[in-house]
């Protein structure tokens, strides 16, 4: 593959990641609205069904994100093997901002860590709000 083809693959993958993030944001926002307006008053079986459907959606998005993550790693590895690349992978693509990070870390790694940590924390928070949190009795909307 040429550098131009690899660059096109990387840019396409970035577009897919942005699309996945916007879908995640929409799914989480819809669940939060549903939780506040409906699910909080629902019986346990309905809460379980709603959370199961949320979980299935998040698993699907997570699988797509892992696929894109592996695709990007492969593309960046192929790019690094080019004999004379115009853009250096480690200098520009993995670290677009010239800031010192801990040894062995790149902004790509930081982004992955923050992204996956946020997703897990939001999932756990929604589980807590769905099953454990006790809404105030008589609270008006």
The first five atom37 places (N, CA, C, CB, O) and aatype in JSON, in Angstrom:
{
  "aatype": [20, 20, 20, 20, 20, 20, 20, 20, 20, 20, 20, 20, 20, 20, 20, 20, 20, 20, 20, 20, 20, 20, 20, 20, 20, 20, 20, 20, 20, 20, 20, 20, 20, 20, 20, 20, 20, 20, 20, 20, 20, 20, 20, 20, 20, 20, 20, 20, 20, 20, 20, 20, 20, 20, 20, 20, 20, 20, 20, 20, 20, 20, 20, 20, 20, 20, 20, 20, 20, 20, 20, 20, 20, 20, 20, 20, 20, 20, 20, 20, 20, 20, 20, 20, 20, 20, 20, 20, 20, 20, 20, 20, 20, 20, 20, 20, 20, 20, 20, 20, 20, 20, 20, 20, 20, 20, 20, 20, 20, 20, 20, 20, 20, 20, 20, 20, 20, 20, 20, 20, 20, 20, 20, 20, 20, 20, 20, 20, 20, 20, 20, 20, 20, 20, 20, 20, 20, 20, 20, 20, 20],
  "atom_mask": [
    [1, 1, 1, 1, 1],
    [1, 1, 1, 1, 1],
    [1, 1, 1, 1, 1],
    [1, 1, 1, 1, 1],
    [1, 1, 1, 1, 1],
    [1, 1, 1, 1, 1],
    [1, 1, 1, 1, 1],
    [1, 1, 1, 1, 1],
    [1, 1, 1, 1, 1],
    [1, 1, 1, 1, 1],
    [1, 1, 1, 1, 1],
    [1, 1, 1, 1, 1],
    [1, 1, 1, 1, 1],
    [1, 1, 1, 1, 1],
    [1, 1, 1, 1, 1],
    [1, 1, 1, 1, 1],
    [1, 1, 1, 1, 1],
    [1, 1, 1, 1, 1],
    [1, 1, 1, 1, 1],
    [1, 1, 1, 1, 1],
    [1, 1, 1, 1, 1],
    [1, 1, 1, 1, 1],
    [1, 1, 1, 1, 1],
    [1, 1, 1, 1, 1],
    [1, 1, 1, 1, 1],
    [1, 1, 1, 1, 1],
    [1, 1, 1, 1, 1],
    [1, 1, 1, 1, 1],
    [1, 1, 1, 1, 1],
    [1, 1, 1, 1, 1],
    [1, 1, 1, 1, 1],
    [1, 1, 1, 1, 1],
    [1, 1, 1, 1, 1],
    [1, 1, 1, 1, 1],
    [1, 1, 1, 1, 1],
    [1, 1, 1, 1, 1],
    [1, 1, 1, 1, 1],
    [1, 1, 1, 1, 1],
    [1, 1, 1, 1, 1],
    [1, 1, 1, 1, 1],
    [1, 1, 1, 1, 1],
    [1, 1, 1, 1, 1],
    [1, 1, 1, 1, 1],
    [1, 1, 1, 1, 1],
    [1, 1, 1, 1, 1],
    [1, 1, 1, 1, 1],
    [1, 1, 1, 1, 1],
    [1, 1, 1, 1, 1],
    [1, 1, 1, 1, 1],
    [1, 1, 1, 1, 1],
    [1, 1, 1, 1, 1],
    [1, 1, 1, 1, 1],
    [1, 1, 1, 1, 1],
    [1, 1, 1, 1, 1],
    [1, 1, 1, 1, 1],
    [1, 1, 1, 1, 1],
    [1, 1, 1, 1, 1],
    [1, 1, 1, 1, 1],
    [1, 1, 1, 1, 1],
    [1, 1, 1, 1, 1],
    [1, 1, 1, 1, 1],
    [1, 1, 1, 1, 1],
    [1, 1, 1, 1, 1],
    [1, 1, 1, 1, 1],
    [1, 1, 1, 1, 1],
    [1, 1, 1, 1, 1],
    [1, 1, 1, 1, 1],
    [1, 1, 1, 1, 1],
    [1, 1, 1, 1, 1],
    [1, 1, 1, 1, 1],
    [1, 1, 1, 1, 1],
    [1, 1, 1, 1, 1],
    [1, 1, 1, 1, 1],
    [1, 1, 1, 1, 1],
    [1, 1, 1, 1, 1],
    [1, 1, 1, 1, 1],
    [1, 1, 1, 1, 1],
    [1, 1, 1, 1, 1],
    [1, 1, 1, 1, 1],
    [1, 1, 1, 1, 1],
    [1, 1, 1, 1, 1],
    [1, 1, 1, 1, 1],
    [1, 1, 1, 1, 1],
    [1, 1, 1, 1, 1],
    [1, 1, 1, 1, 1],
    [1, 1, 1, 1, 1],
    [1, 1, 1, 1, 1],
    [1, 1, 1, 1, 1],
    [1, 1, 1, 1, 1],
    [1, 1, 1, 1, 1],
    [1, 1, 1, 1, 1],
    [1, 1, 1, 1, 1],
    [1, 1, 1, 1, 1],
    [1, 1, 1, 1, 1],
    [1, 1, 1, 1, 1],
    [1, 1, 1, 1, 1],
    [1, 1, 1, 1, 1],
    [1, 1, 1, 1, 1],
    [1, 1, 1, 1, 1],
    [1, 1, 1, 1, 1],
    [1, 1, 1, 1, 1],
    [1, 1, 1, 1, 1],
    [1, 1, 1, 1, 1],
    [1, 1, 1, 1, 1],
    [1, 1, 1, 1, 1],
    [1, 1, 1, 1, 1],
    [1, 1, 1, 1, 1],
    [1, 1, 1, 1, 1],
    [1, 1, 1, 1, 1],
    [1, 1, 1, 1, 1],
    [1, 1, 1, 1, 1],
    [1, 1, 1, 1, 1],
    [1, 1, 1, 1, 1],
    [1, 1, 1, 1, 1],
    [1, 1, 1, 1, 1],
    [1, 1, 1, 1, 1],
    [1, 1, 1, 1, 1],
    [1, 1, 1, 1, 1],
    [1, 1, 1, 1, 1],
    [1, 1, 1, 1, 1],
    [1, 1, 1, 1, 1],
    [1, 1, 1, 1, 1],
    [1, 1, 1, 1, 1],
    [1, 1, 1, 1, 1],
    [1, 1, 1, 1, 1],
    [1, 1, 1, 1, 1],
    [1, 1, 1, 1, 1],
    [1, 1, 1, 1, 1],
    [1, 1, 1, 1, 1],
    [1, 1, 1, 1, 1],
    [1, 1, 1, 1, 1],
    [1, 1, 1, 1, 1],
    [1, 1, 1, 1, 1],
    [1, 1, 1, 1, 1],
    [1, 1, 1, 1, 1],
    [1, 1, 1, 1, 1],
    [1, 1, 1, 1, 1],
    [1, 1, 1, 1, 1],
    [1, 1, 1, 1, 1],
    [1, 1, 1, 1, 1],
    [1, 1, 1, 1, 1]
  ],
  "atom_positions": [
    [[0.84, -1.18, 0.0], [0.0, 0.0, 0.0], [0.87, 1.24, 0.0], [-0.95, 0.0, 1.2], [1.96, 1.25, 0.58]],
    [[0.39, 2.26, -0.65], [1.12, 3.52, -0.67], [0.75, 4.35, 0.55], [0.83, 4.31, -1.98], [-0.21, 4.05, 1.26]],
    [[1.52, 5.39, 0.78], [1.24, 6.26, 1.91], [-0.13, 6.94, 1.76], [2.36, 7.33, 2.05], [-0.85, 7.12, 2.74]],
    [[-0.48, 7.31, 0.54], [-1.78, 7.95, 0.3], [-2.93, 6.99, 0.62], [-1.87, 8.42, -1.16], [-3.93, 7.41, 1.2]],
    [[-2.79, 5.73, 0.26], [-3.84, 4.75, 0.55], [-3.97, 4.51, 2.06], [-3.55, 3.43, -0.17], [-5.07, 4.39, 2.6]],
    [[-2.83, 4.43, 2.73], [-2.86, 4.23, 4.18], [-3.47, 5.46, 4.86], [-1.44, 3.96, 4.73], [-4.26, 5.33, 5.8]],
    [[-3.1, 6.66, 4.39], [-3.66, 7.89, 4.96], [-5.17, 7.91, 4.78], [-3.04, 9.14, 4.3], [-5.89, 8.29, 5.7]],
    [[-5.66, 7.51, 3.61], [-7.1, 7.46, 3.37], [-7.78, 6.47, 4.31], [-7.39, 7.08, 1.92], [-8.87, 6.74, 4.81]],
    [[-7.14, 5.33, 4.55], [-7.68, 4.35, 5.49], [-7.74, 4.9, 6.91], [-6.84, 3.1, 5.47], [-8.73, 4.69, 7.62]],
    [[-6.68, 5.6, 7.33], [-6.65, 6.18, 8.68], [-7.74, 7.24, 8.82], [-5.26, 6.79, 8.97], [-8.46, 7.25, 9.82]],
    [[-7.86, 8.12, 7.84], [-8.89, 9.16, 7.9], [-10.3, 8.57, 7.89], [-8.73, 10.13, 6.74], [-11.18, 9.05, 8.6]],
    [[-10.51, 7.54, 7.09], [-11.82, 6.86, 7.08], [-12.12, 6.23, 8.44], [-11.86, 5.78, 5.98], [-13.25, 6.29, 8.92]],
    [[-11.11, 5.63, 9.05], [-11.29, 5.01, 10.36], [-11.61, 6.07, 11.42], [-10.04, 4.23, 10.75], [-12.43, 5.83, 12.3]],
    [[-10.96, 7.21, 11.33], [-11.24, 8.3, 12.28], [-12.69, 8.76, 12.12], [-10.27, 9.49, 12.06], [-13.36, 9.05, 13.12]],
    [[-13.18, 8.84, 10.89], [-14.58, 9.22, 10.67], [-15.53, 8.2, 11.29], [-14.87, 9.35, 9.16], [-16.56, 8.57, 11.86]],
    [[-15.19, 6.93, 11.19], [-16.04, 5.89, 11.79], [-16.03, 6.02, 13.31], [-15.55, 4.48, 11.36], [-17.07, 5.86, 13.94]],
    [[-14.87, 6.3, 13.89], [-14.78, 6.46, 15.35], [-15.64, 7.64, 15.8], [-13.3, 6.66, 15.79], [-16.34, 7.54, 16.81]],
    [[-15.6, 8.74, 15.07], [-16.42, 9.91, 15.42], [-17.9, 9.55, 15.32], [-16.1, 11.11, 14.49], [-18.7, 9.96, 16.16]],
    [[-18.27, 8.8, 14.3], [-19.65, 8.35, 14.14], [-20.07, 7.43, 15.29], [-19.84, 7.64, 12.8], [-21.18, 7.54, 15.8]],
    [[-19.18, 6.53, 15.69], [-19.47, 5.65, 16.82], [-19.66, 6.45, 18.1], [-18.35, 4.61, 17.0], [-20.55, 6.15, 18.9]],
    [[-18.82, 7.46, 18.3], [-18.94, 8.28, 19.5], [-20.27, 9.03, 19.51], [-17.77, 9.26, 19.6], [-20.92, 9.11, 20.55]],
    [[-20.67, 9.58, 18.37], [-21.94, 10.3, 18.34], [-23.12, 9.35, 18.57], [-22.11, 11.04, 17.0], [-24.11, 9.73, 19.2]],
    [[-23.01, 8.12, 18.07], [-24.06, 7.13, 18.32], [-24.09, 6.76, 19.8], [-23.83, 5.86, 17.45], [-25.16, 6.62, 20.39]],
    [[-22.92, 6.59, 20.41], [-22.84, 6.31, 21.85], [-23.48, 7.44, 22.64], [-21.37, 6.11, 22.29], [-24.25, 7.19, 23.57]],
    [[-23.17, 8.67, 22.29], [-23.72, 9.82, 22.99], [-25.24, 9.86, 22.86], [-23.11, 11.13, 22.43], [-25.94, 10.13, 23.84]],
    [[-25.76, 9.58, 21.66], [-27.21, 9.57, 21.46], [-27.87, 8.45, 22.27], [-27.53, 9.41, 19.96], [-28.92, 8.67, 22.87]],
    [[-27.27, 7.27, 22.27], [-27.83, 6.13, 23.01], [-27.86, 6.42, 24.51], [-27.01, 4.86, 22.73], [-28.87, 6.17, 25.17]],
    [[-26.77, 6.93, 25.04], [-26.68, 7.24, 26.47], [-27.66, 8.36, 26.83], [-25.23, 7.63, 26.85], [-28.33, 8.29, 27.85]],
    [[-27.73, 9.39, 26.0], [-28.64, 10.5, 26.27], [-30.1, 10.04, 26.27], [-28.45, 11.62, 25.24], [-30.88, 10.43, 27.13]],
    [[-30.45, 9.21, 25.3], [-31.82, 8.68, 25.25], [-32.12, 7.83, 26.47], [-32.03, 7.86, 23.96], [-33.23, 7.89, 27.01]],
    [[-31.15, 7.03, 26.91], [-31.38, 6.19, 28.09], [-31.55, 7.06, 29.34], [-30.23, 5.19, 28.28], [-32.4, 6.78, 30.18]],
    [[-30.73, 8.1, 29.46], [-30.85, 8.99, 30.62], [-32.23, 9.66, 30.64], [-29.74, 10.07, 30.6], [-32.86, 9.74, 31.69]],
    [[-32.69, 10.13, 29.49], [-34.02, 10.74, 29.43], [-35.09, 9.71, 29.77], [-34.29, 11.33, 28.03], [-36.02, 9.99, 30.53]],
    [[-34.96, 8.5, 29.2], [-35.92, 7.45, 29.52], [-35.89, 7.07, 30.99], [-35.65, 6.23, 28.67], [-36.92, 6.79, 31.59]],
    [[-34.7, 7.06, 31.55], [-34.56, 6.73, 32.98], [-35.26, 7.78, 33.83], [-33.07, 6.64, 33.37], [-35.97, 7.43, 34.77]],
    [[-35.06, 9.01, 33.51], [-35.66, 10.08, 34.32], [-37.18, 10.12, 34.17], [-35.06, 11.43, 33.93], [-37.9, 10.28, 35.16]],
    [[-37.67, 9.98, 32.96], [-39.11, 10.14, 32.73], [-39.92, 8.85, 32.94], [-39.34, 10.64, 31.35], [-41.07, 8.92, 33.35]],
    [[-39.34, 7.69, 32.66], [-40.15, 6.47, 32.66], [-39.55, 5.32, 33.48], [-40.34, 6.0, 31.25], [-40.22, 4.77, 34.35]],
    [[-38.3, 4.98, 33.2], [-37.72, 3.75, 33.74], [-37.64, 3.78, 35.26], [-36.35, 3.53, 33.15], [-37.78, 2.74, 35.9]],
    [[-37.41, 4.93, 35.84], [-37.26, 4.99, 37.3], [-38.51, 4.52, 38.03], [-36.94, 6.41, 37.73], [-38.42, 4.04, 39.16]],
    [[-39.69, 4.64, 37.39], [-40.95, 4.22, 38.0], [-41.39, 2.84, 37.54], [-42.04, 5.22, 37.7], [-42.41, 2.33, 38.0]],
    [[-40.64, 2.24, 36.66], [-41.03, 0.96, 36.05], [-40.78, -0.2, 37.02], [-40.25, 0.73, 34.74], [-39.92, -0.1, 37.9]],
    [[-41.53, -1.29, 36.86], [-41.26, -2.48, 37.67], [-39.92, -3.1, 37.25], [-42.41, -3.52, 37.53], [-39.4, -2.83, 36.17]],
    [[-39.38, -3.93, 38.12], [-38.07, -4.52, 37.89], [-37.93, -5.23, 36.55], [-37.76, -5.48, 39.0], [-36.92, -5.04, 35.88]],
    [[-38.89, -6.05, 36.11], [-38.72, -6.72, 34.82], [-38.54, -5.72, 33.65], [-39.92, -7.61, 34.54], [-37.76, -5.98, 32.73]],
    [[-39.26, -4.61, 33.7], [-39.11, -3.61, 32.65], [-37.75, -2.91, 32.74], [-40.24, -2.59, 32.72], [-37.14, -2.6, 31.71]],
    [[-37.28, -2.66, 33.95], [-35.95, -2.08, 34.14], [-34.88, -3.02, 33.58], [-35.68, -1.79, 35.63], [-33.93, -2.59, 32.91]],
    [[-35.05, -4.32, 33.88], [-34.09, -5.31, 33.37], [-34.1, -5.34, 31.84], [-34.42, -6.71, 33.92], [-33.04, -5.42, 31.22]],
    [[-35.27, -5.28, 31.24], [-35.37, -5.28, 29.78], [-34.71, -4.04, 29.2], [-36.84, -5.36, 29.35], [-33.94, -4.13, 28.24]],
    [[-35.0, -2.87, 29.77], [-34.4, -1.63, 29.27], [-32.88, -1.67, 29.38], [-34.96, -0.42, 30.04], [-32.18, -1.27, 28.45]],
    [[-32.38, -2.15, 30.52], [-30.92, -2.2, 30.7], [-30.29, -3.26, 29.8], [-30.58, -2.49, 32.17], [-29.16, -3.08, 29.34]],
    [[-31.0, -4.36, 29.56], [-30.5, -5.38, 28.64], [-30.36, -4.8, 27.23], [-31.43, -6.61, 28.63], [-29.36, -5.02, 26.56]],
    [[-31.38, -4.07, 26.79], [-31.32, -3.46, 25.46], [-30.2, -2.43, 25.37], [-32.66, -2.81, 25.11], [-29.51, -2.36, 24.35]],
    [[-30.02, -1.64, 26.43], [-28.89, -0.7, 26.47], [-27.58, -1.45, 26.38], [-28.94, 0.16, 27.75], [-26.67, -1.06, 25.64]],
    [[-27.47, -2.54, 27.13], [-26.23, -3.34, 27.14], [-25.93, -3.92, 25.77], [-26.33, -4.47, 28.17], [-24.78, -3.93, 25.33]],
    [[-26.95, -4.42, 25.09], [-26.75, -4.97, 23.74], [-26.25, -3.89, 22.8], [-28.05, -5.58, 23.2], [-25.33, -4.12, 22.02]],
    [[-26.86, -2.7, 22.87], [-26.41, -1.6, 22.03], [-24.97, -1.2, 22.32], [-27.32, -0.41, 22.23], [-24.2, -0.93, 21.41]],
    [[-24.62, -1.16, 23.6], [-23.25, -0.79, 23.97], [-22.25, -1.88, 23.58], [-23.16, -0.52, 25.47], [-21.12, -1.57, 23.19]],
    [[-22.64, -3.13, 23.68], [-21.75, -4.22, 23.25], [-21.49, -4.12, 21.74], [-22.37, -5.61, 23.59], [-20.36, -4.28, 21.29]],
    [[-22.54, -3.84, 20.99], [-22.38, -3.67, 19.54], [-21.44, -2.51, 19.23], [-23.75, -3.43, 18.87], [-20.53, -2.64, 18.41]],
    [[-21.65, -1.38, 19.89], [-20.77, -0.22, 19.67], [-19.34, -0.51, 20.12], [-21.31, 1.02, 20.4], [-18.38, -0.11, 19.47]],
    [[-19.21, -1.21, 21.25], [-17.88, -1.57, 21.73], [-17.15, -2.49, 20.76], [-17.97, -2.24, 23.08], [-15.95, -2.34, 20.54]],
    [[-17.88, -3.45, 20.19], [-17.26, -4.34, 19.19], [-16.81, -3.57, 17.96], [-18.24, -5.43, 18.78], [-15.73, -3.82, 17.43]],
    [[-17.64, -2.63, 17.51], [-17.25, -1.8, 16.36], [-16.05, -0.93, 16.71], [-18.43, -0.92, 15.91], [-15.17, -0.72, 15.87]],
    [[-16.0, -0.43, 17.94], [-14.86, 0.4, 18.36], [-13.58, -0.43, 18.42], [-15.14, 1.05, 19.72], [-12.52, 0.04, 18.02]],
    [[-13.67, -1.64, 18.93], [-12.48, -2.52, 18.99], [-12.0, -2.84, 17.58], [-12.79, -3.83, 19.76], [-10.79, -2.86, 17.34]],
    [[-12.92, -3.08, 16.67], [-12.54, -3.33, 15.27], [-11.79, -2.14, 14.7], [-13.79, -3.64, 14.42], [-10.76, -2.31, 14.04]],
    [[-12.3, -0.94, 14.93], [-11.63, 0.26, 14.43], [-10.28, 0.46, 15.11], [-12.51, 1.49, 14.64], [-9.32, 0.9, 14.47]],
    [[-10.2, 0.15, 16.39], [-8.94, 0.27, 17.12], [-7.88, -0.64, 16.5], [-9.15, -0.07, 18.61], [-6.75, -0.21, 16.27]],
    [[-8.25, -1.88, 16.24], [-7.31, -2.83, 15.63], [-6.95, -2.41, 14.21], [-7.9, -4.24, 15.63], [-5.8, -2.55, 13.79]],
    [[-7.93, -1.91, 13.48], [-7.68, -1.44, 12.12], [-6.69, -0.28, 12.13], [-9.0, -1.01, 11.44], [-5.77, -0.24, 11.31]],
    [[-6.86, 0.66, 13.05], [-5.94, 1.79, 13.13], [-4.54, 1.34, 13.51], [-6.45, 2.8, 14.14], [-3.56, 1.84, 12.95]],
    [[-4.43, 0.41, 14.44], [-3.1, -0.11, 14.81], [-2.43, -0.74, 13.6], [-3.22, -1.14, 15.96], [-1.24, -0.52, 13.36]],
    [[-3.19, -1.53, 12.83], [-2.64, -2.15, 11.64], [-2.22, -1.13, 10.59], [-3.64, -3.1, 11.04], [-1.16, -1.26, 9.98]],
    [[-3.04, -0.12, 10.39], [-2.69, 0.92, 9.41], [-1.46, 1.71, 9.85], [-3.87, 1.87, 9.21], [-0.59, 2.01, 9.03]],
    [[-1.4, 2.04, 11.13], [-0.23, 2.79, 11.61], [1.03, 1.95, 11.57], [-0.47, 3.3, 13.03], [2.12, 2.47, 11.34]],
    [[0.9, 0.65, 11.81], [2.05, -0.26, 11.7], [2.52, -0.34, 10.25], [1.69, -1.66, 12.23], [3.72, -0.32, 9.99]],
    [[1.57, -0.45, 9.32], [1.93, -0.48, 7.9], [2.58, 0.84, 7.48], [0.68, -0.75, 7.03], [3.52, 0.85, 6.69]],
    [[2.07, 1.93, 8.02], [2.63, 3.25, 7.69], [4.07, 3.35, 8.19], [1.76, 4.38, 8.3], [4.94, 3.89, 7.5]],
    [[4.32, 2.84, 9.41], [5.67, 2.91, 9.98], [6.67, 2.08, 9.18], [5.65, 2.43, 11.43], [7.87, 2.34, 9.24]],
    [[6.2, 1.08, 8.44], [7.08, 0.23, 7.65], [7.4, 0.81, 6.27], [6.46, -1.12, 7.49], [8.22, 0.24, 5.53]],
    [[6.77, 1.92, 5.91], [7.06, 2.54, 4.61], [8.52, 2.98, 4.58], [6.12, 3.74, 4.34], [9.04, 3.46, 5.59]],
    [[9.19, 2.84, 3.42], [10.61, 3.18, 3.35], [10.91, 4.66, 3.59], [11.15, 2.77, 2.02], [11.85, 4.98, 4.31]],
    [[10.14, 5.55, 3.01], [10.37, 6.99, 3.2], [9.03, 7.72, 3.35], [11.18, 7.58, 2.0], [8.56, 8.36, 2.41]],
    [[8.43, 7.62, 4.53], [7.13, 8.29, 4.7], [7.29, 9.81, 4.78], [6.45, 7.77, 5.98], [8.27, 10.33, 5.31]],
    [[6.32, 10.51, 4.24], [6.33, 11.97, 4.3], [5.98, 12.43, 5.72], [5.32, 12.57, 3.27], [6.57, 13.38, 6.23]],
    [[5.04, 11.74, 6.35], [4.64, 12.04, 7.73], [5.07, 10.89, 8.62], [3.09, 12.28, 7.83], [4.78, 9.73, 8.34]],
    [[5.78, 11.23, 9.7], [6.27, 10.21, 10.62], [5.14, 9.8, 11.57], [7.5, 10.72, 11.42], [4.48, 10.65, 12.16]],
    [[4.93, 8.5, 11.72], [3.82, 7.98, 12.53], [3.95, 8.4, 13.99], [3.75, 6.45, 12.42], [3.04, 9.01, 14.54]],
    [[5.07, 8.08, 14.62], [5.22, 8.36, 16.05], [5.33, 9.85, 16.34], [6.42, 7.65, 16.6], [4.89, 10.31, 17.39]],
    [[5.91, 10.59, 15.44], [6.11, 12.01, 15.68], [4.87, 12.86, 15.47], [7.18, 12.51, 14.81], [4.71, 13.89, 16.13]],
    [[3.99, 12.46, 14.57], [2.85, 13.3, 14.23], [1.51, 12.61, 14.5], [2.92, 13.7, 12.76], [0.64, 13.19, 15.16]],
    [[1.34, 11.39, 14.02], [0.03, 10.74, 14.12], [-0.29, 10.25, 15.52], [-0.03, 9.59, 13.16], [-1.44, 10.37, 15.96]],
    [[0.67, 9.72, 16.21], [0.4, 9.21, 17.56], [0.56, 10.31, 18.61], [1.33, 8.05, 17.89], [-0.01, 10.2, 19.7]],
    [[1.31, 11.35, 18.3], [1.52, 12.47, 19.23], [1.36, 13.79, 18.48], [2.92, 12.39, 19.88], [2.35, 14.44, 18.17]],
    [[0.12, 14.18, 18.19], [-0.07, 15.4, 17.4], [0.28, 16.69, 18.16], [-1.5, 15.48, 16.95], [0.53, 17.72, 17.53]],
    [[0.31, 16.63, 19.49], [0.65, 17.8, 20.3], [2.01, 17.54, 20.94], [-0.45, 18.1, 21.39], [2.17, 16.53, 21.63]],
    [[2.98, 18.42, 20.73], [4.32, 18.17, 21.28], [4.41, 18.43, 22.79], [5.34, 19.05, 20.57], [4.99, 19.42, 23.23]],
    [[3.82, 17.53, 23.56], [3.82, 17.62, 25.02], [4.45, 16.34, 25.55], [2.37, 17.83, 25.6], [4.2, 15.25, 25.03]],
    [[5.27, 16.49, 26.58], [5.92, 15.31, 27.17], [4.9, 14.49, 27.95], [7.09, 15.73, 28.09], [4.19, 15.01, 28.82]],
    [[4.84, 13.21, 27.64], [3.97, 12.27, 28.35], [4.85, 11.26, 29.08], [3.0, 11.55, 27.36], [6.05, 11.19, 28.83]],
    [[4.25, 10.47, 29.97], [5.06, 9.43, 30.63], [5.7, 8.52, 29.58], [4.18, 8.59, 31.6], [5.14, 8.32, 28.5]],
    [[6.87, 7.98, 29.89], [7.57, 7.12, 28.92], [6.69, 5.98, 28.41], [8.84, 6.55, 29.55], [6.04, 5.29, 29.2]],
    [[6.68, 5.79, 27.1], [5.91, 4.72, 26.49], [4.48, 5.1, 26.16], [5.9, 3.55, 27.39], [3.76, 4.31, 25.55]],
    [[4.03, 6.29, 26.55], [2.67, 6.72, 26.29], [2.63, 7.69, 25.1], [2.06, 7.39, 27.54], [3.54, 8.49, 24.9]],
    [[1.56, 7.58, 24.34], [1.31, 8.54, 23.26], [-0.1, 9.1, 23.47], [1.45, 7.87, 21.84], [-0.87, 8.57, 24.27]],
    [[-0.42, 10.16, 22.75], [-1.77, 10.7, 22.85], [-2.8, 9.69, 22.35], [-1.88, 12.01, 22.06], [-3.95, 9.69, 22.8]],
    [[-2.39, 8.85, 21.43], [-3.27, 7.78, 20.96], [-3.63, 6.86, 22.13], [-2.6, 6.97, 19.82], [-4.79, 6.5, 22.31]],
    [[-2.62, 6.48, 22.93], [-2.84, 5.62, 24.1], [-3.7, 6.32, 25.15], [-1.51, 5.2, 24.72], [-4.58, 5.71, 25.75]],
    [[-3.44, 7.61, 25.37], [-4.23, 8.38, 26.33], [-5.69, 8.43, 25.89], [-3.66, 9.81, 26.49], [-6.6, 8.26, 26.7]],
    [[-5.9, 8.67, 24.6], [-7.27, 8.72, 24.07], [-7.99, 7.4, 24.25], [-7.25, 9.09, 22.61], [-9.16, 7.38, 24.62]],
    [[-7.3, 6.3, 23.99], [-7.91, 4.97, 24.18], [-8.26, 4.74, 25.64], [-6.97, 3.87, 23.68], [-9.35, 4.27, 25.96]],
    [[-7.34, 5.07, 26.53], [-7.57, 4.85, 27.95], [-8.72, 5.69, 28.46], [-6.31, 5.16, 28.74], [-9.6, 5.19, 29.17]],
    [[-8.74, 6.96, 28.11], [-9.82, 7.85, 28.55], [-11.15, 7.4, 27.97], [-9.52, 9.31, 28.15], [-12.17, 7.38, 28.67]],
    [[-11.16, 7.04, 26.7], [-12.41, 6.62, 26.05], [-13.01, 5.38, 26.67], [-12.16, 6.37, 24.59], [-14.19, 5.37, 27.01]],
    [[-12.2, 4.33, 26.83], [-12.72, 3.09, 27.41], [-13.08, 3.26, 28.88], [-11.7, 1.96, 27.25], [-14.07, 2.7, 29.35]],
    [[-12.28, 4.04, 29.63], [-12.59, 4.28, 31.05], [-13.91, 5.03, 31.2], [-11.46, 5.08, 31.72], [-14.71, 4.71, 32.07]],
    [[-14.12, 6.02, 30.34], [-15.36, 6.79, 30.38], [-16.55, 5.89, 30.08], [-15.31, 7.95, 29.39], [-17.58, 5.97, 30.76]],
    [[-16.42, 5.05, 29.07], [-17.52, 4.15, 28.7], [-17.88, 3.22, 29.85], [-17.15, 3.34, 27.45], [-19.06, 3.02, 30.14]],
    [[-16.89, 2.64, 30.49], [-17.14, 1.73, 31.62], [-17.78, 2.48, 32.79], [-15.83, 1.05, 32.07], [-18.72, 1.98, 33.4]],
    [[-17.28, 3.67, 33.1], [-17.83, 4.44, 34.22], [-19.28, 4.86, 33.95], [-16.97, 5.68, 34.48], [-20.11, 4.8, 34.85]],
    [[-19.59, 5.28, 32.73], [-20.95, 5.67, 32.39], [-21.88, 4.45, 32.49], [-21.01, 6.27, 30.96], [-22.99, 4.56, 33.0]],
    [[-21.42, 3.3, 32.02], [-22.23, 2.08, 32.1], [-22.53, 1.73, 33.55], [-21.51, 0.91, 31.41], [-23.67, 1.4, 33.9]],
    [[-21.51, 1.79, 34.4], [-21.71, 1.48, 35.82], [-22.62, 2.51, 36.49], [-20.36, 1.44, 36.54], [-23.44, 2.14, 37.33]],
    [[-22.49, 3.78, 36.12], [-23.36, 4.81, 36.69], [-24.81, 4.59, 36.27], [-22.88, 6.21, 36.24], [-25.72, 4.77, 37.08]],
    [[-25.02, 4.21, 35.02], [-26.39, 3.95, 34.57], [-26.97, 2.71, 35.26], [-26.43, 3.76, 33.05], [-28.16, 2.67, 35.57]],
    [[-26.14, 1.71, 35.5], [-26.61, 0.54, 36.24], [-27.02, 0.95, 37.65], [-25.51, -0.56, 36.29], [-28.06, 0.52, 38.15]],
    [[-26.2, 1.76, 38.28], [-26.52, 2.25, 39.63], [-27.83, 3.05, 39.63], [-25.37, 3.12, 40.17], [-28.69, 2.83, 40.49]],
    [[-27.97, 3.97, 38.67], [-29.17, 4.8, 38.61], [-30.42, 3.98, 38.28], [-28.99, 5.91, 37.56], [-31.52, 4.34, 38.69]],
    [[-30.24, 2.9, 37.55], [-31.39, 2.07, 37.17], [-31.84, 1.16, 38.31], [-31.04, 1.22, 35.95], [-33.04, 1.03, 38.55]],
    [[-30.9, 0.53, 39.01], [-31.28, -0.52, 39.95], [-31.09, -0.17, 41.43], [-30.49, -1.73, 39.65], [-31.79, -0.72, 42.27]],
    [[-30.17, 0.7, 41.76], [-29.84, 0.94, 43.17], [-30.34, 2.29, 43.67], [-28.34, 0.84, 43.37], [-30.92, 2.37, 44.76]],
    [[-30.13, 3.33, 42.91], [-30.5, 4.68, 43.34], [-32.0, 4.76, 43.63], [-30.12, 5.73, 42.27], [-32.81, 4.23, 42.87]],
    [[-32.36, 5.4, 44.72], [-33.75, 5.56, 45.09], [-34.16, 7.0, 44.83], [-34.0, 5.16, 46.58], [-33.67, 7.93, 45.48]],
    [[-35.05, 7.16, 43.88], [-35.55, 8.48, 43.54], [-36.46, 8.97, 44.67], [-36.3, 8.46, 42.18], [-37.1, 8.17, 45.34]],
    [[-36.51, 10.27, 44.87], [-37.35, 10.84, 45.93], [-38.82, 10.57, 45.63], [-37.11, 12.37, 46.07], [-39.28, 10.71, 44.49]],
    [[-39.54, 10.17, 46.65], [-40.97, 9.88, 46.5], [-41.71, 11.19, 46.3], [-41.52, 9.1, 47.74], [-41.47, 12.17, 47.0]],
    [[-42.62, 11.2, 45.34], [-43.42, 12.39, 45.07], [-42.67, 13.47, 44.31], [-43.92, 12.94, 46.36], [-43.16, 14.59, 44.17]],
    [[-41.49, 13.16, 43.83], [-40.7, 14.15, 43.1], [-41.41, 14.46, 41.78], [-39.24, 13.64, 42.86], [-41.71, 13.56, 40.99]],
    [[-41.67, 15.72, 41.56], [-42.36, 16.09, 40.31], [-41.35, 16.37, 39.21], [-43.26, 17.32, 40.52], [-40.21, 16.75, 39.46]],
    [[-41.81, 16.16, 38.0], [-40.91, 16.31, 36.87], [-41.0, 17.69, 36.33], [-41.21, 15.32, 35.78], [-40.32, 18.02, 35.36]]
  ]
}
